[in-house]
Amino acid sequence: MAYNELKQRGTYDFPIELYEIDSNHPKYEMAHHWHSEIEIIRIISGSIHLRLNNREIEAYAGDVVFVNSETVHGGVPDNCVYECIVFNTDMIFAGDRQCSVFLDDLNNHLLAVLDHFHRDKSDFTDAADRLFSAMKSKACSFEILSALYGLFSVIISSGYYRPVSGLSEGNIKNNIKLKRVLTFIRASYDSQISLEQMAETAGMSPKYFCYFFKEMTGKSPIEYLNTYRIERAARRLLSSDSSVTEIAYSCGFNDLSYFIKTFKAVKGITPKAFRKKAE
């Protein structure tokens, strides 16, 4: 998501949303992306291998991961059930100077909240549990905001944040190139995309581009492209009555047998079985 995920969370007045994800979810494997909101990921069972701005994290049941805004992130789950809350900090009222300064520094990327909270960090994980419980029970906005304030209170009082050290010019340029090429992939997945086109978008030779992409995302360009195409196909299998063949061609595959083989490799199940399982 990397692509910039532009989506309204919750409502305009209350921009926060909960996602519950298991192996039946179209976006079970978290493709690399970024967004301006903060994301909190809670691992319910199993484990997930996450990459946050090229930093690798292995999170297990009971762990909570805090994804700061504009962080390029993606993950590969292993028999995992996980939940995500995505929200905009604009909904938090900065009623005093300490809170206002902290949020300003967070939004301006002068500070970053620590990203991986193991289950033994009970002050943070308990506060996160209260927020998830409030969201899942569809509690009133006051209760959700209270839980959100409680979480940030723990972050500030326990010092679960750090100054953001300056990125090197090379790292900044690499992040820009990564976002540019993945935005291109997301916009063009339904047509035929060549390795040369992707490399050209990044301003690199195909050979170096393959190395660069693998280093940044943990996947080859073609693996990423196919995984995203399968994610889009899975969505359409659940939300439309189009045939498997129609969906395959609409998601950039020009060979039905290759589509079925790739779908099974990514989802562990055939497209027809995936659709039937959700009925």
PyMOL commands that set and color helices and strands:
alter all, ss='L'
color gray80, all
select helices_A, chain A and resi 89-91+97-107+122-136+141-157+169-188+195-202+206-217+221-239+244-250+256-267+271-277
alter helices_A, ss='H'
color red, helices_A
select strands_A, chain A and resi 3-4+16-21+30-34+38-52+55-60+64-67+73-87+111-113+116-117+161-163
alter strands_A, ss='S'
color yellow, strands_A
deselect
rebuild
show_as cartoon
